[in-house]
Amino acid sequence: MSFRLNAEQVDIKTAAREFCEREVKPIAAQVDRDRQFPMETIRKMAPLGFMGMAISQEYGGCGFGTLENTLVIEEVSRCCASTGATVVVHNAFVCPVIERCGTEEQKRKFLIPLAQGEKLGAYALTEPDSGSDISSIRTRAQLRDEKFVVNGSKCFVTNGGKADIYIVFAKGEEGFMALIAERGHEELFFGKPERLLGMRATSTSSLYLNDCMIPRENLIGRPGQALEIAKEGLVDLRIGIAAQAVGIAQAALETSVGYAGQRVQFGQPIGRFQAIQRMLVDMATEIEAARSLIYRCAAMRDRGEDSVKEASMAKLFASEVAVRSTKKAIKVHGGYGYMRDFPLERFARDARVTAIYGDPSEIQRNIIANILLGYKD
Ligand SMILES: Cc1cc2nc3c(=O)[nH]c(=O)nc-3n(C[C@H](O)[C@H](O)[C@H](O)COP(=O)(O)OP(=O)(O)OC[C@H]3O[C@@H](n4cnc5c(N)ncnc54)[C@H](O)[C@@H]3O)c2cc1C
């Protein structure tokens, strides 16, 4: 395989960087401080195609692939991880699931406005008593008069309350089901946005379904197929979260390099000290390694190759690199790294969740180990 982005991919990355430097970065600290969901930014991204990168043109997308989607997520997250999370869930879970498994009618009705950025997507899998063990969900869907009557509680829904379209996972008589719910469906309620350690500009909320009627035609795939749909969707999501992690780590590195060149102690820039150099070098090397894993995995996905193990490796490594790099960035900045006027503490808070959502690092290790050892999960 080629280890270079092609000219079009370089153009996409450059366009995303220019947009994010201009529109996303200047408000990142403020939206984090005010816990303000960046809906305006999402609206501005839509005409540029950023909300439908990997979706075919037939369904309102740009017709690129996972790799191009990854480049956009990385650039958005380099400037604002909260905005990055919104894009990750929409672009790397909701849209691909509907494109891969939805009916023609679902694609026309839901995917086109999603890919064009007119509507925002979310997915609701996690429940208060069902996290890593997704097979243990308790939300129930019962078919009655051509409608599914859905009852249950979901938690930690990214874009919760702000998204228009929700992929809700439930269990019915025939097993696991994935259903499309719309905000405004009767008996679909949202909890208050959670107060998060990081990614504070996201809207992460509970979702309650209380005899919520979802039309039968909103079932994605066959009844009983949704565990497979969720697992496949999580592969794309993990690549997206890995790209988000690298974006955050890259921001921490660039800020640290700038600071090390300009902060003078003992009569010279601190970048002259080997101890500081070592931190910067370790950050840069690990970030480059994580990026290579992600791009390779995304390219494999685009070629239709099995990339379950590679996606877990990319997420595991990139998220841990983001946590380590943002911690080192605080050290490079000394006391200023601890101040809220500097972005380092935000980077460190934001990085943490990349090792949790889309399944925590322990689960990624389990997936990789099972594949390495040939165990069935
Ligand atoms: C900010 C945020 C946004 C999120 N967004 C969404 C969303 O949009 N939609 C959605 O459905 N969910 C979302 N989630 C949920 C997220 O995916 C879950 O938090 C995650 O899957 C872990 O589930 P849990 O929190 O219940 O932890 P648990 O599963 O209870 O795990 C607790 C601890 O035990 C460990 N553990 C569990 N099982 C094993 C095992 N077999 N082997 C080793 N260790 C194990 C875990 O790694 C973890 O350290 C979000 C979470 C957060 C924090």
PDBQT file of the ligand as one rigid body, heavy atoms in Angstrom, charges set to zero:
ROOT
HETATM    1  C1  LIG A 401     -18.939  11.044  27.029  1.00  0.00    +0.000 C 
HETATM    2  C2  LIG A 401     -19.540   9.732  26.640  1.00  0.00    +0.000 A 
HETATM    3  C3  LIG A 401     -20.255   9.639  25.464  1.00  0.00    +0.000 A 
HETATM    4  C4  LIG A 401     -20.872   8.438  25.120  1.00  0.00    +0.000 A 
HETATM    5  N1  LIG A 401     -21.633   8.373  23.979  1.00  0.00    +0.000 NA
HETATM    6  C5  LIG A 401     -22.383   7.266  23.751  1.00  0.00    +0.000 A 
HETATM    7  C6  LIG A 401     -23.343   7.250  22.674  1.00  0.00    +0.000 A 
HETATM    8  O1  LIG A 401     -23.458   8.201  21.892  1.00  0.00    +0.000 OA
HETATM    9  N2  LIG A 401     -24.144   6.157  22.550  1.00  0.00    +0.000 N 
HETATM   10  C7  LIG A 401     -24.040   5.070  23.383  1.00  0.00    +0.000 A 
HETATM   11  O2  LIG A 401     -24.790   4.113  23.210  1.00  0.00    +0.000 OA
HETATM   12  N3  LIG A 401     -23.115   5.054  24.379  1.00  0.00    +0.000 NA
HETATM   13  C8  LIG A 401     -22.302   6.127  24.591  1.00  0.00    +0.000 A 
HETATM   14  N4  LIG A 401     -21.394   6.140  25.634  1.00  0.00    +0.000 N 
HETATM   15  C9  LIG A 401     -21.285   4.963  26.479  1.00  0.00    +0.000 C 
HETATM   16  C10 LIG A 401     -19.946   4.257  26.372  1.00  0.00    +0.000 C 
HETATM   17  O3  LIG A 401     -19.822   3.593  25.150  1.00  0.00    +0.000 OA
HETATM   18  C11 LIG A 401     -19.848   3.347  27.595  1.00  0.00    +0.000 C 
HETATM   19  O4  LIG A 401     -19.609   4.185  28.712  1.00  0.00    +0.000 OA
HETATM   20  C12 LIG A 401     -18.774   2.325  27.478  1.00  0.00    +0.000 C 
HETATM   21  O5  LIG A 401     -19.123   1.422  26.475  1.00  0.00    +0.000 OA
HETATM   22  C13 LIG A 401     -18.533   1.568  28.784  1.00  0.00    +0.000 C 
HETATM   23  O6  LIG A 401     -19.727   1.158  29.393  1.00  0.00    +0.000 OA
HETATM   24  P1  LIG A 401     -19.977   1.491  30.954  1.00  0.00    +0.000 P 
HETATM   25  O7  LIG A 401     -19.734   2.935  31.128  1.00  0.00    +0.000 OA
HETATM   26  O8  LIG A 401     -21.292   0.955  31.346  1.00  0.00    +0.000 OA
HETATM   27  O9  LIG A 401     -18.823   0.717  31.719  1.00  0.00    +0.000 OA
HETATM   28  P2  LIG A 401     -18.808  -0.830  32.169  1.00  0.00    +0.000 P 
HETATM   29  O10 LIG A 401     -19.123  -1.707  31.018  1.00  0.00    +0.000 OA
HETATM   30  O11 LIG A 401     -19.623  -0.990  33.399  1.00  0.00    +0.000 OA
HETATM   31  O12 LIG A 401     -17.277  -1.010  32.529  1.00  0.00    +0.000 OA
HETATM   32  C14 LIG A 401     -16.704  -0.540  33.748  1.00  0.00    +0.000 C 
HETATM   33  C15 LIG A 401     -15.233  -0.929  33.741  1.00  0.00    +0.000 C 
HETATM   34  O13 LIG A 401     -15.117  -2.367  33.669  1.00  0.00    +0.000 OA
HETATM   35  C16 LIG A 401     -14.336  -2.729  32.549  1.00  0.00    +0.000 C 
HETATM   36  N5  LIG A 401     -14.849  -3.964  31.957  1.00  0.00    +0.000 N 
HETATM   37  C17 LIG A 401     -16.138  -4.265  31.644  1.00  0.00    +0.000 A 
HETATM   38  N6  LIG A 401     -16.213  -5.479  31.098  1.00  0.00    +0.000 NA
HETATM   39  C18 LIG A 401     -14.949  -5.967  31.055  1.00  0.00    +0.000 A 
HETATM   40  C19 LIG A 401     -14.358  -7.183  30.585  1.00  0.00    +0.000 A 
HETATM   41  N7  LIG A 401     -15.095  -8.149  30.021  1.00  0.00    +0.000 N 
HETATM   42  N8  LIG A 401     -13.017  -7.324  30.680  1.00  0.00    +0.000 NA
HETATM   43  C20 LIG A 401     -12.259  -6.341  31.230  1.00  0.00    +0.000 A 
HETATM   44  N9  LIG A 401     -12.750  -5.182  31.697  1.00  0.00    +0.000 NA
HETATM   45  C21 LIG A 401     -14.078  -4.996  31.610  1.00  0.00    +0.000 A 
HETATM   46  C22 LIG A 401     -14.458  -1.561  31.578  1.00  0.00    +0.000 C 
HETATM   47  O14 LIG A 401     -13.377  -1.509  30.681  1.00  0.00    +0.000 OA
HETATM   48  C23 LIG A 401     -14.484  -0.376  32.528  1.00  0.00    +0.000 C 
HETATM   49  O15 LIG A 401     -13.170  -0.048  32.898  1.00  0.00    +0.000 OA
HETATM   50  C24 LIG A 401     -20.728   7.313  25.971  1.00  0.00    +0.000 A 
HETATM   51  C25 LIG A 401     -19.963   7.406  27.131  1.00  0.00    +0.000 A 
HETATM   52  C26 LIG A 401     -19.377   8.592  27.475  1.00  0.00    +0.000 A 
HETATM   53  C27 LIG A 401     -18.577   8.673  28.748  1.00  0.00    +0.000 C 
ENDROOT
TORSDOF 0
